[in-house]
Amino acid sequence: MYLPAGLSLSSHGPRVIPLQINGHSSGSDAQGRDSLREDLQEFLGGEAPLHQLDDLTRVNPVTLETVLRCLQARYMADTFYTNAGCTLVALNPFKPVPQLYSPELMREYHAAPQPQKLKPHVFTVGEQTYRNVKSLIEPVNQSIIVSGESGAGKTWTSRCLMKFYAVVAASPTSWESHKIAERIEQRILNSNPVMEAFGNACTLRNNNSSRFGKFIQLQLNRDQQMTGAAVQTYLLEKTRVAYQASNERNFHIFYQIYKGASEDERLQWHLPEGATFSWLPNPEKTLEEDCFEVTREAMLHLGIDTPTQNNIFKVLAGLLHLGNIRFADSEDEAQPCQLMDDAKCSIRTSALLLRLPEDILLETLRIRTIRAGRQRQQVFRKPCSRAECDTRRDCLAKLVYARLFDWLVSVINSSICADPTSWTTFIGLLDVYGFESFPENSLEQLCINYTNEKLQQHFVAHYLRAQQEEYAVEGLEWSFVNYQDNQTCLDLLEGSPISICSLINEECRLNRPSSAAQLQTRIEGALAGNPCLGHNKLSREPSFIVVHYAGPVRYHTEGLVEKNKDPIPPELARLLQQSQDPLLTVLFPTNPEEKTQEEPSGQNRAPVLTVVSKFKASLEQLLQVLHSTTPHYIRCIKPNSQGQAQTFFQEEVLSQLEACGLVETIHISAAGFPIRVSHQNFVERYELLRRLRPCTSFGPHSPYPAKGHSEWPPHARGAILQPLLQDILHTLPALTQTAGMLGDPAEVTPAPVHCGKTKVFMTDSMLELLECGRAQVLEQCARCIQDGWRRYQHQKQERQRRAAMFIQAAIRSWLTRKHIRRLHAAATVIKRAWQKWRIRMAFLASKELDGTEEKHLSQASHLPCSSSLPPVQTRLLEAIIHLWPLGLVLANAAVGTRGFQRKLVVWACLRLPRGRPSSYTIQTAQQDQAGVTSIRALPQGSIKFHCRKSPLRYADICPEPYSPYGITGFNQILLERHRLIHM
């Protein structure tokens, strides 16, 4: 990408300065600069809305200056995360922002239907990777590459991602699994302070700089629950144990035990107050990372008990005392070097803490053992020079610390790693050292910057170069963007047959002493044609310059070959095997078959395994893992090198933006199509959208309408897919219109979709539109299925209801008939019994009555018809004929009817022959006597009958009379019977 001019922005406004992009300077005339200044001032005049741009692809025009301005506006507004197309840009706030990483915010991003619609955050990347694992989109495994300069916040970002996954990827259903998940989460989170204490240090650029690379593999089971993790480390800077640059410090753990040990522990570890150690510079500087209790508690949670911890810290204290050993030059080369006066106590204390014999330790440091002969049986002892003694001392400390670090990593892995059969997918977090350029750079910086070059190439290959090449292959009309390719620099570092790494390894294999000037001459002579190799003729020290993608770095060749050899004298390993310390016994087991790299047997000597060779092998293995996953990138930016909050140095940020190729990324992400789907997969997923068109059925031109997509012949697949693709794409205007009706019409713009030769290319907005349309069609289909199912259920329930009603009606009919039959049978029995009782009662009543009644009845039958009652009285008599018990009561009552009505009542109740009532005399009892007399009591006189309910059954029932004028019933006649006198 070539720009006519560049801007150096300051608080006073834009200032035009010439820039060099990709090594080419570009100039323009005054008119062009004035025009560009006017355009930029018009754009930058609205500075207020810049902090509202969540994605740098929306900046217009996309230049380094406009991107820088946007980032600065967002940083000053305490907005530290910004999208840059496919990459997340993270600015280090250099201050605690607890509300930005709270568990509530983690759950909010996890529960959001579309996390990308929320504000940019590291949790957005974490949730996207987690949902990709759940959706099983190939490749299923995910990786997050956190890159940036030292001090940009890579370690903090990785720590936040681990906390996020520990919260969202642990949703157990049972109490036991809940406890297991909590233990795994705690161990994974506790691995951070332990790894940082033993692997991080304070450098010129960062107080908590990672001095090793690590790839954390978070393991998930089939239910996407985190079951464990695994840590793989790369290139620990073990030289820092014995050498620290000016104003830098050793690893944090040394300062933690120096400042945080108790009085008893100081006595055990021989660390008195105010003691000075050569390998412990700047102890007065207090950092947040110097908290000893946090490290001890984390180690305890990882299964490292207190005695083992004390053993570890005792060994570390022994290394500190080992660093205070100083040697004096010997006057006679045949005699070993003598100790300095103040070093005698140090070697005694170091041997005591490491539990080594003091004399053997001193002899191993001062005398070198040489084996010669065919079978290497001849042994020679040669005193070492002062420099060689210092080297052997440093080598001993580095060897112990490296073995201890590897042992800690293995303990952490055994504590948090899950059974291989219990997890199926993983999410990888790659936290590697950032690009480094110090005043003095050696092999460590060369390997670190080589790693960053490989990761930059991986990013370029994944997002930039592969994307543009794929556009060309698919036949898309595309204006190519000039991006910065670092393949030339990689050829310089690792190319074949000759490169810097191969020349350094060759110097290690040659059985001759190597000088720094000679190595510089060989590199400049063999690789002079590479444009990434620079020369510094003014430098007095032997060195060479490599032009990295992030800028030129000068490497000193002094000591480069020795560091690459990383020699381990065999007598040092044998010395440590003699230790009585339990931890060192584990770190250096006695194995007779073990041979060091300086003890090749026989004539065929194996090639020396150098530091660069081992590092390249582990790096290639890491890149293979990254290539097999779906990568996600987080670019960490350091606003200033002083670590101050609310301070934004434009020049420093600008160099970082140029180094990571962020502008090229934004250009391609904004103009390109990050979503690519093959024709067959596109049709299989979005063929449902054809339902939105009125006529979408297969026509007679389609010879394979009934077959599945996978069963189509290869020669006919393309011809069949093209009409389907066109039908699907023709539904996009309707989808866009529908989206405009549902949302803001101003925000809905037709997103481009391009059909290549084998793939469909689209943007994120178009993918979202297609998914909305697909969800709409699926909802319609679901509604149709629900309607049909409800209709079927309703019809089924109606049939069942009718069947139940028919069964109920049949049962009720059967029960009713059965009941009626029982009633008929009972009525028949009652009727027969009643008839028998009635006949018997009639017979008894007829025998009670004497002849007077029969005579009266015979006389009454001869009365003339003129003596019958009037019609009115006849109707009254018929009306009360069925109320004879009540009539009897009323007739004999003290109050009530009088005179003639009373006689009619008695007449009706007694069923007397119809004649004149005056022809009978009815005599009632006295008013003070409650009751009437009965005709059965004539021989004894008047008998009173109380009006009570009779205890006899059917006593209150008036049966049909046997004769029209017969008087029947046992208790029916309740009047005192006198001789009837005709009036």
TITORZA-936265 format. One record per residue (C-alpha): x, y, z. Coordinates in steps of 0.2 Angstrom, whole numbers, plus 2048, in hexadecimal, padded with zeros to 3 digits. Each point is the difference from the previous one (the first is absolute). Layout:
<recs>
XYZ ...
</recs>
This chain:
<recs>
800800800 8078117FB 7FB810807 8048117F9 804808811 7FF7FB812 7FA809810 808802811 7F280480B 80280A810 7F580A80B 80280F7F6 7F97F87F0 8057F77F1 8128037FA 8057F97EF 8117F77FF 8067F47F3 7FF7EE804 8087F07F9 7F57F27FE 8087EF7FC 8108087FD 7FA80C7F3 800812802 7F180A7F8 8008127FD 7F380C7F9 7FE8127FB 7F980E80B 7EF7FF7F8 7FE7ED804 805803812 7F480F802 7F27F57F9 8047F280B 80180B80F 7EF8087FC 7F87EF7FE 8087F9810 7FC81080A 7EE7FE7FA 8007EE806 809803810 7F6810804 7F27F4807 80B7F880D 7F27FE80C 7F87F17F7 8117F77FD 7FF7F7811 7EF7F97FB 8087F67F1 8017EE807 8087FA7F0 80F8087F7 7F97FA7EF 7F380E802 80E80D800 80180A7F0 80D8017F9 8097F1807 811807803 80D7FE80E 7FC812806 7ED7FE800 8017EF809 80C80880D 7F480E803 7F17F4803 80A7F680C 80680F809 7EE807802 7FA7EF806 80F7FE80C 7FD811808 7ED7FB802 8057F180A 7FC7F47F1 80E7F47FF 7F97F37F3 7FD8047EE 7FD7F47F1 80B8017F1 7F67F47F4 8057EF805 80C80680E 7FD807811 80B80E805 803801813 808810808 8087FE810 7F780B80D 80F80080C 7F380180E 7F47F4809 7EF8007F8 7F77F380A 7EE8037F9 8077FC7EF 8047EE804 7F37FB80D 7F77EF800 7EF8097FD 8078077F0 8077EF7FB 7EF7F9802 7F880E7F6 80B7FD7F1 7FD7ED802 7ED802800 7FF80D7F2 7F77F97F0 80D80A7F6 80F80480A 8088097F1 7F280D802 807805811 80F80B803 8117F97FA 8087F680E 80B7F1803 7F17F7806 7F98017EE 80E7F77F9 7FF7F380E 7ED7FE7FD 8027FE7ED 80D7F2802 7F57F780D 7F18017F4 80A7FA7F2 8057F180A 7ED7FD804 7FB8027EE 80D7F37FB 80580B7F1 80F7F87F8 80E802806 7F87FE811 80F80380A 803813803 81080A804 802812806 8118087FC 80480E80C 80E80B7F8 808810804 810809807 8067FC811 7F580980C 7F18027F5 7F57F580B 8017EE7F8 8027F7811 7F180A807 7F67FC7F1 8047EE801 7FB800812 7EF8087FD 7FC7F37F2 8047F280C 7F580880D 7F28027F3 8017ED7FB 8007FB812 7F0809802 7F67FC7F0 8077EE7FD 7FB7F9811 7EE7FC801 7FE7EF808 7F07F8804 8047F6810 808805810 80F7F57FE 8048067EE 7FE812807 80D7FD80D 80B7F87F3 7FE80F7F4 80480C80E 8107F7804 8058007EE 7FC8137FE 80A804810 80F7F67FB 8008077EE 7FF812807 80D7FC80E 80D7FA7F2 8018127FB 80980880F 80B7F1802 8068017ED 802813802 80A7FF80F 80C7F37F9 8008067EE 7FD813800 80C80E804 801813800 8088077F0 8038117FA 7EF8007F7 7F57F680C 7FF7FD812 7F97EF7FD 8077FA7F0 7FE7EE7FB 8127F87FD 7F97F17F8 7F27FB7F4 7F17F6805 7F27F77F7 7F17FC80C 7F57F37F9 7EE801809 7F87EF7FE 7ED7FE7FD 7F57F1801 7F27FC7F4 7F580B80B 80C80F7FD 8047FF813 812804805 8087EF806 812805801 80E8097F8 8127FE7FA 80F80C800 80E7FF7F3 80F80C803 80C8077F3 812807803 802805812 80C80E801 80B7F680D 80F80B7FD 7F780D80A 8047F6810 8128047FE 8008107F6 7F480F801 8028107F5 801811808 7F0806809 7F87EF7FE 7FD7F280D 8017EE802 7F07F4800 7F380680C 8017F080B 811806806 7FA810807 7F17F8807 80A7F580B 80C80E804 7F280C806 7F27F4806 8097F380A 7FD7FF812 80D80180E 8017ED802 8017FE7ED 80E80C7FE 80A7F680D 7FD7F07F6 8048087EF 80E80B806 7F88107FA 80380D80D 7F9811800 80A80C7F5 80A7F27F8 8078047EE 8007F47F2 8088037EF 7F27F77F7 7F380B809 8018117F9 7F480F804 7F97F780F 7F9811807 7F48017F1 7EF7FA807 7F47F97F3 7EF7F9801 8077EF7FB 80A7FE80F 7F27F980B 8077F0807 7F07FA808 7F77FF7F0 80D7F57F8 8007F480F 7ED7FF801 7FF7FC7ED 80D7F3802 7F77F880E 7F07FF7F5 80A7F87F2 8057F280C 811806805 8007FE813 80980B80C 8107F5803 8027FF7ED 7FE8137FF 80D80280D 80C7F57F7 7FE80A7F0 803810808 80F7F9809 8087FB7EF 7FC8117F9 80980880F 80F7F57FC 8008067EF 801812806 80F7FC80B 8087F77F1 7FF8107F7 80B80880E 80F7F57FC 80E8097F8 8107FA7FA 8118087FF 80D7FE7F1 80D7F2803 8128057FE 8047EE7FB 7F57F97F2 8037EF807 7F8805810 7ED802802 7F9812803 7FF805812 7F0806809 7FE812804 800803813 7EE805801 7FB7F17F5 8057F280D 7F080280A 7F58017F1 8077EF7F9 7FE7F8811 7EE806802 7FB7FC7EE 8077EE802 7F67FF811 7F08057F8 8027F57F0 8067F280B 8107FE7F6 8117FB806 809811801 8117FA7FA 7F87F77F1 7F680F7FC 81080B800 80A7F37F6 7F27FF7F3 8008127FE 8138037FE 8067F07F7 7FA7F97F0 8007ED7FC 8057FB7EE 7FE7EF7FA 80B7FA7F1 8047F07F7 7F77F47F5 7F57FA80E 801811809 8087F780F 80E80C802 7FB80E80C 80A811801 7FD80D80D 8028127FB 7FF80F80B 7F480D7F9 8038127FD 7F780E80A 7F38027F1 7FE7EE7FF 7FC7FE812 7F380E7FF 7F97F77F1 7FF7F0809 7F880880F 7F38097F5 7FD7EF7F7 7FC7F7810 7F480D806 7F78007EF 7FF7EE7FF 7F87FE811 7F380E7FD 7FC7F97EF 7FD7EF807 7F680780E 7F580B7F4 7FC7F07F5 7FC7F6810 7F480E805 7F77FF7EF 7FF7EE801 7F8801812 7F480D7F9 7FB7F57F2 7FE7F180A 7F580A80C 7F58087F2 8017F57F1 7F17F57FD 7FF7EE7FA 8027FF7ED 7F07F77FE 7F680D80A 80280F7F4 7FD8017EE 8048137FB 80B80D806 803813800 812806800 807810807 8118047F9 80980D80B 8118037F9 80D80D803 7FE8107F5 80C8087F4 80F80580A 80E80D7FB 80C80580E 811809800 8087EF801 7F87F17F7 8067EE800 7F97EF7FC 7F180280B 7FA80F7F7 8047F87EF 7F57F1805 7F280B806 7FF80B7F1 8027F07F5 7F07FA808 7F78107FD 8057FF7EE 7F87EF7FE 7F0805809 7FF8107F5 8027F57F1 7F27F4807 7F580F801 8058077EF 7FD7EF7F8 7F07FD809 7F78117FE 80980A7F3 8097F67F2 7F57F1800 7F080B7FF 80780A7F1 8067F07F7 7F07F8803 7F780F7F8 80A7FE7F1 7FE7EE7FE 7ED801802 7FF80E7F3 7FA80E80B 8048127FB 80B80680D 80C80F802 80F7F8808 807808810 813801802 8047F8810 8117FE809 8067EE7FD 80E7FA80C 8057F17F6 8118087FB 804803813 7FB7EE803 80C7FA7F2 80E809808 7FC7F8811 7FC7EE7FC 8027FF7ED 8087F17F7 80E7FC7FD 80880F809 7F980B80D 804809810 7FA7F180A 80A7F37F6 81080A801 7FF801813 7FC7EE801 80F7FC7F4 80B80A80C 7FB7F580E 8047F07F7 8118057FB 80D7FA80C 809811801 7FE80F80A 7F580D7F8 802813801 7F380D7FF 8088097F2 8027F07F6 7ED7FC802 7FC8127FA 80B7FE7F1 7F87F07FB 7EE806802 8048107F6 8097F77F3 7F37F17FD 7F180B801 8058107F9 7F27FF7F2 7F280080C 7F8811802 7FB7FD812 8127FE806 807811805 811806804 80680C80E 8118067FB 80180C80F 7FF7F280D 8107FB808 7F97F0806 7FD7F17F5 7ED8007FB 7F47FE7F2 7EF8097FD 7F07F77FB 7F280A7F9 7F07F8808 7EE8047FB 80080B810 8108097FD 8137FD800 8097F780E 8137FF803 8067F0807 8117FE808 80A7F17FB 80A7FF810 7FB7F0809 7F37FB7F3 8087F07FC 8037FB812 7EE803805 7FA7F67F1 80B7F1805 7F9802812 80D7F3806 7FD7F680F 8107F9807 7FE7EE804 808802811 7F380D805 7F27F37FD 8097F380A 80380C80E 7ED804801 7FC7EE800 80A7FE810 7F580C809 7F77FA80F 7F280D7FE 7EF7F77FC 7FC80D7F2 8107FF7F7 8007ED801 7EF8017F6 80780D7F4 8117F77FD 7FC7ED801 80F7F47FF 7FF7F87EF 8107F77FA 7F97FF7EF 7FE8137FE 80D8087F6 8038127FE 8028097F0 813802803 8027ED802 7FC7F87EF 8067EE800 8097F97F1 8058077F0 7EF8057FA 7FD81080A 7EE8067FF 7FE8137FC 7FF80C80E 7EE804805 802813802 7F480D808 7FA8067EF 7FD7EF7F9 7F57FB80F 7F78107FF 7FC7FF7ED 7FA7EE803 7F480680E 7FA80F7F6 7FC7F57F1 7F67F580B 7F780F807 7FC8077EE 7F97EF7FB 7F480180E 7FB8117FC 7FD7FC7ED 7F47F2806 7F580C80A 7F680F7FC 80B80F805 7FA810809 80C80E802 80280D80E 80C80E7FD 806808810 8068127FF 80A80A80D 7FB812800 810805808 8107F8806 7FF808812 7F17F6805 7F6810804 7ED8017FF 7F780C7F5 8108037F6 8007FD7ED 8118027F7 7FB8017EE 8127FC7F9 8017F080A 7EF7FA7FC 8028047EE 8107F57FF 7F67F2807 7F28027F4 80C7FF7F2 8097F1807 7F17F5801 7F98057EF 7F0806808 7FB80C7F2 8027F37F3 7F57F580A 7F380D802 8008037ED 7FE7EE7FB 7F37FD80E 7F680F7FB 8007FD7ED 8017ED800 7F47F2804 8057F7810 7F27F37FD 8037F27F3 7F57F27FE 8007F27F3 7F27FF7F3 7FA7F0807 800805812 7F88107FC 7F27F87F7 7FE7F380E 7FE80D80D 7F680E7F7 7F67F67F4 7F180380C 8008127FA 7F97FA7F0 7F07FF809 7FF813800 7FD8007ED 7EF7FB7F9 8077F37F3 80F7F7806 7FD7EE7FC 80B7F57F5 7FC8027EE 8017F37F2 8118067FC 8077F9811 8047EE7FD 8037FC813 7F380880A 7FD7F280C 8127FC805 80A80880E 80E80C7FC 80D7F3804 7F97F47F4 80180B7F1 80D7FB7F3 80F80A800 7FE8057EE 7EE806803 803808811 8058117F9 7F28017F4 7F47FC80D 80780C80D 80080F7F5 7ED8027FF 7FE7FD812 80D80D804 7F780C7F5 7EF7FD808 808802811 8088107FC 7F08077F8 7F8800811 80D80C807 7F68107FB 7F17F9809 80B7FC810 8088127FF 7EF8087FF 7F97F580E 80F80580B 7FD8127FC 7EE7FF806 8057F7810 80F80C804 8068117FB 7FF8027ED 80F80B800 80B7F3807 7FB7F37F3 80A8007F1 8027F37F3 80F7F6804 80A7F97F1 8017EE7FD 80B7F87F3 7FF7EF7F9 8117F97FB 8047F07F7 7FE7F580F 7FC80B80E 7F480E805 808810808 7F780B80B 80280C80F 7FB7FE812 7F080B7FD 7FA7F57F2 8037F080A 7F680780E 7F28057F3 8007EE7F9 7FF7F9811 7F280B805 7F77FA7F0 8037EE804 7FA802811 7F08087F9 7FD7F27F4 8047F380E 7F380980B 7F37FF7F2 8047EE7FE 7FF7FD813 7EF809800 7FA7F57F2 8067F180A 7F8806810 7F08047F7 7FF7EF7F8 8057F8811 7F380A809 7F27FB7F3 8057EE802 800801813 7EF8097FF 7F87F37F4 8077F280B 7F9807810 7EF8037F7 8007EE7FB 8057FA811 7F380C808 7F27F87F4 8057EF804 800804813 7EF8077FE 7FA7F17F7 8077F480D 7F980B80E 7EF8007F8 8007ED7FE 8057FE812 7F480C807 7F27F87F5 8057EF807 801806812 7EF8097FE 7F87F07F9 8077F680E 7FA80D80D 7EE8007F8 8007ED800 804800813 7F380E803 7F37F57F7 8047F180A 80080A810 7EF8087FB 7F97EF7FC 8057FA811 7F9810809 7F07FF7F6 7FD7EE805 804804812 7F480F7FF 7F27F67F8 8017F380E 80180D80D 7F180A7F9 7F67F17FF 8047FB811 7FC812807 7F08017F6 7FB7EF808 804806811 7F78107FE 7F17F87F9 7FF7F480F 80180F80D 7F28097F9 7EF7FA806 7F07FF7F7 7FB812803 80C8067F3 7FA7F37F4 7EE806803 8058127FE 8097FC7F0 7F17F77F9 7F480E805 80C80D7F9 8007F77EF 7ED8037FF 801813802 7FA80B7F2 80C8097F4 7F9810806 8087FE811 8117FF7F9 80C80E803 8018107F6 80D8017F2 80B80C80A 8007F580F 8037F17F5 8108087F8 806805811 7FD7EE806 80A7F97F1 80E80D803 8037FA811 7FD7EE7FE 8127FC7FF 80480A810 7F67F680C 80D7FF80D 801813800 7EE8017FF 7FE7F6810 80B80B809 7F78107FA 7F07F8804 8057FD812 80B80F803 7FB80D80D 80180E7F4 7FE8007ED 7F07FB7F6 7EF803808 7EF7FA7FC 7FC7F97EF 8128007F9 8057F680F 7F37F37FC 8057FF7EE 8127FC805 7FA7F280B 7F47FA7F3 80E7FF7F3 80D7F880C 7F47F3805 7FA7FC7EF 7EE801806 7F27FE7F3 7FB8107F8 7F1806809 7FC80F80B 80D80380C 7F280680D 7FA7EE800 8107FB80B 806806810 812802803 806803812 811805803 80A7FF810 80180F80C 80C80E7FB 80B7FD80E 8027EE7FB 80E7FD7F3 7F97F17F6 7F17F77F9 7F77F0804 7FF7F07F6 7F27F57FC 80A7F1806 7FE807812 7EC800800 7FF7F280D 80B80A80C 7FA8117FC 80A80E7F8 8127FD7FD 80C80F7FB 80B7FE7F1 80F80C7FF 8058077F0 8117F97FE 8087F77F2 7FC7EE800 80E7F4803 7F87F47F3 8067FF7EE 7F48077F3 7F580880E 8018117F8 7FB7F97EF 7EF8007FA 7FD7F17F5 7F27FE7F4 7F07FA808 7FA7EF7FE 7EF8077FD 7FA8117FC 7FA804811 80A7F480A 80A80680F 8117F7801 810802808 8067FC812 802812806 7F58087F3 7F080280B 80580C80D 7EF807805 7F57FB80F 7F27F57F9 7EF804806 7F07FA7FA 7FC80A7F0 7F0809802 7F88077F1 7FC812802 
</recs>
